[in-house]
Amino acid sequence: MSDVVAIQELVQRQKALKQEIAKVIVGQDEVVHQIILSIFSGGHALLVGVPGLAKTLMVNTISQALGLDFKRIQFTPDLMPSDILGSEILDESRHFKFIKGPIFSNIILADEINRTPPKTQAALLEAMQERAVTVAGHHYKLDLPYFVLATQNPIEQEGTYPLPEAQLDRFMFAIKLDYPSFREEVDVVKATTSDLKPVVNPLFSAQEIIDFQNVIRKIPVADNVIEYAVSLVSKTRPDNSLSNDYVKTYIDWGAGPRASQNLILAAKTNAAFNGKFSPDIEDVQAVATGILRHRIVKNYKADAEGISEEDIIKKLF
């Protein structure tokens, strides 16, 4: 199959995927879109939302529709790295045998990642970056495609270990999950309090997803689009000549080069989903909020005046 045909096919397949997910998930179209963008771009995503917004159900449904293995890890203060990576045990014949942990799956839901100590967070983040884990000196490759979706509860900060900026940077997208609208909530209640159990059919194989990821990587990007993405990221840095007074007033720290790379990768995927063979500036803008949101650090003045990351990003356009 040529790359052109593959992109035309991807347009139809991702629409069908969203329809399949919509059998279970009511509304949240933008959230689902960004999660799928992240998977096909080969990145990871961080979901930020209050409890009870069906984050686990959403990830489970998406993994079923993609035909991938799914594991959920509930992060707690006493969770050890071996609990997620696996450990070596002595078998009956007195040989060491490696028992794989839950991290050996295609899609991992890392629930409430800020509830676990930095040592365990770091074990997950090595797997995210390297697509491999090291246990007792042995290197184990993870199955591809590999996607981590971590959740953070934004309200309970008691007894949590916030992810440092360097670790937040590993996530391609930070996706905000809001309460459903009145109409959507009515539909949710109707769907979840009856005996109807919608069946989610797998629409992809693991190899097909890897093939589409490779095709997206090959998409050419015009220099002016790359320059636009890099200048957008440069504008978030208060000490940069491109940044405006608004950024200098409200931001302590801006986004790094990984943000520029992710903007272009996600813009390629966004363009492919819309049947375009090369991304333009609109594609970069479409993905910018989710990619920059967790990479800029506001100062106390922004907090005092109630200015959000989204407000700052809008000013960059």
N, C-alpha and C positions, 0 to 999 in steps of 0.2 A: 504494500500500500504506500502511495506517495505521501509526502508530508501535507500537500494541499488537500488530498482526499481525507487524510487523518484529521485535519482541523475541521473540515466540513462535517465529518462524522462526529467529532467531539461536540459540536454545537447541538446536534440532536440528542446525543447520549447524555449530556449534562442536564438538558431540559427534562428528559425522561427520569433522570436521577432525582431531580428536585420534586417532580410529581410523585415519585415513589415515596420520598421522605415525607411529603405533605399528607400522605395517608395517615401518618401517626402524629406528626408535629404540625400544630395549628399556628399559622402566622410565622413570625421570626424569619422571614424570607432573607433579610439582609445578613443575619447571623449564619444561616445555612450556606448562603452564597460565599461568605468569607471563609468558612471552614472548608468548603469544597475547593475554593481558590488555593487555600493553603496546602491542601493535600496534593493537588495537581502541580503546584509549584515546587513540591518537595520540601516544604517548610513545616514548622510546628506552630500551634496557636495556644494563646492563653485566654480563657473565658473568665470574665469578671462579672459576677451577678449575685444577687441575694439568693438565699436558699429557696428551693421549691419551684424553680423556673424550668424544671425538666432538662437540666444540663446532661445528666447521665442518660436519660431516655433519648435525647437528641443524638448523642455520640453513638449510642448503641444502634439506633435506627440507621444512621449514616453508614456505620460499619457493615450492617446487614445488607443495605442497598448496594454497597461497593463489593460485597462478597468477600470481606476480609475478616480475619480473626480479631477479636476484641477482648481486652482485659481491663478491669477496673481496679485501681490500687487506691485504697482509702488511706490517705496520709495522716498519721497520728504522731504525737510527740515521742512515742516509744518505738517507732518504726526504725529498723536498722537497715543499712545498705544491703546486707545479705537477704533481707526479707523481699527485696524487689529484684535483685540480680540473680539470686540463687546461691547455693553453697555446695561444698564438696562433703560427701559423707563416705564412711567406710562401709562397703557392701559385705555380703556373707563371705566372699573369697578374700577379704582383707585388702581389697584394692579401692583406691579413691574413685568415687563416681560423682560426676557433677549433676546435681538436680537443678534444672532450669527454674528461674523465678518468673513471676508474671510479666517481667519486662520483655520476654521472648514472645511477642505477638505483633501483628501488623499495626493495630491501633491501640494506644494506651490512653486510658483516661486517668490522669493523675489528680485525684479529687482532693481539693483543699491542700495544695502543695505548700502553702505557707504555714501549715500546722506541724510540719516535720523539721527536725534540726538540720542545719547546713550540711552536715556530713552526708545525710541521706539525699538531700536535694542535689548535692554535687554528683552522687552516683547516677542519678537519673539524667543529669545534664551532660555527663560524659557520653552516655548512650545516645542522647539526642544529637550530639555533635559528631561523634565518631561512627554512629550506626554499628557499634561494637561494644562489648564489655570485657573487662579484665578481672578474672576471679582467680585467686591463688596463683598468680603468674601466668595463667592460661588466657589466651585471647579468643573470644567467641564472637563471631559475626552474627548480626541480627538479620532476620528475614526482611526483604524489601517487598513492597513499599513499607516504610516505617514512619509512623506519624504519632506524635505525642500531643494530646490536648489536655492542658492543665487547667484546673479551676481555682479561683481565689474568691473567698467570701469577703466583700469589701467592708462589712460592718463590724464583725467581731474581731477586734485586734488584740484582745486578751490572749496571752499565751501563744502568740504566733511569731514566726520567724520570717519577716518580709524578704522576698528575693532581692539580692543585691542587683544593682544596675547591670553589671557584667553578665549576670545570669538571665535577667529579663531580656537582654539583647539577643539571646539565643532563639527567642520566640519571634517568628516572622510577623504574626498578627497578635494584637491584643483586642479582643472582641468584647464589646459591652453588651450585656443581656439586660433588657429592660422588662418591666411588667407588661403583660399583654394588654391590648385595648379591651374595652368592655365587651365588644362583640366577639373578639377572639376568646376571651375568658369564658363567655357563655358556651361557645363551641367546644372548648376544652372540657368543661364540666359535663356537657352532653355526651361527648365521646368517651370520657373516662369513667362514667358512672353507669354505663350500660354493659351488656354482656358481649358486645361486638369486639372481636379481636382482629384488627386489620393484619393481613399477611404482607410482609415486606419481602419482595423478591430480589435476589442478587442480580445486578445488571452488568457487573464487570468481573473480570478475573484479575488476580494480582499482577499477572504479566501484562495485561492490557493497560493497567494503570501505569506501570513502569514505562511501557511503550509511549503512552501519551505524555508522560513527564519528559521523556527524551525528545519528542517532537517539539514540545513547548520550548525546551532549552535551545533548539536550533533556530527558533524564530528570529529573524534579523531585526535590529532596532536602529533607527536613524540617529545620527550623532546629536541632532538638536534635542531629541527626546531624552537621551542619556544626560546631556548637559543640563536639561531642565530638572531632571531628578536629582542630580548632584547639587545644583544651585538651591533647590528646595530644601535639601538636607543641610546645606551650608548655612542657610538663613536661620536655622534653629539654634545656631551656636552664637551666644551673645558677644564673643570677642571677634567674630568674623566681620569683614568689611561689608558683606552682603546683607547682614542682619539689620532689621529696622529698630526704631526706638522702642516699639512695643515688646519685641523679643528681649532687648537689653533690659527693659524694666521688669519683666515678669519671669524670665527663665534664668536658672542658675547654670544649667548644663544642657548641651544640645545632643543631637543624635550623631552616631559615628558612621564610618564607611559601610558597615553592614546594612544600615538603613537604605543607602543608595542601591546596594546590590539587590536587596529585597524589593525595593520599589520597582526596579526594572523587571525582575522575575515575575512578580505578581501582576505587573502591567501586561507582560507577555501572555499570561494565563487569562487575564480578563479580556484581552483582545481576541484570543483564540475562542473563548466562550461565546463571543459575539460574531464569530466568523471572519475576523480581520486577520490578515497575514502579517501585520506588523503593528505594534502598539503606537498610539499617539499620546499627546500631552493629556488628553481627557482620560485615558486609561491610567496614567500615573496619578492624576488627581482622584480618580475613583477609588484607588486603593490606599491613598496617602494617610488618611486618618487612622485606619487600623494599624498601619505600619509605624507611624510616628508617635502614636498616643503614649506608649510605654517607654519611649526612648528619650523623652524630654523631661527634665526635672524642673518643676516650678519652684519659685522662691516663696518666702513667707508673705510677700506683698500680694502675689497672685491668690494665695489661699485667703488672705484677709479680705480681698475684694471679690471673692467668689468667682474668679476667672478659671475656667476649665482648660484642659489640654486641647479640647476640640475648638474652643474659641481662639486659642493661639494658632492652631493649624490653619483655621479658616483665613486668618490674617496673612498667612504666608502666601496664599494664592493671589 
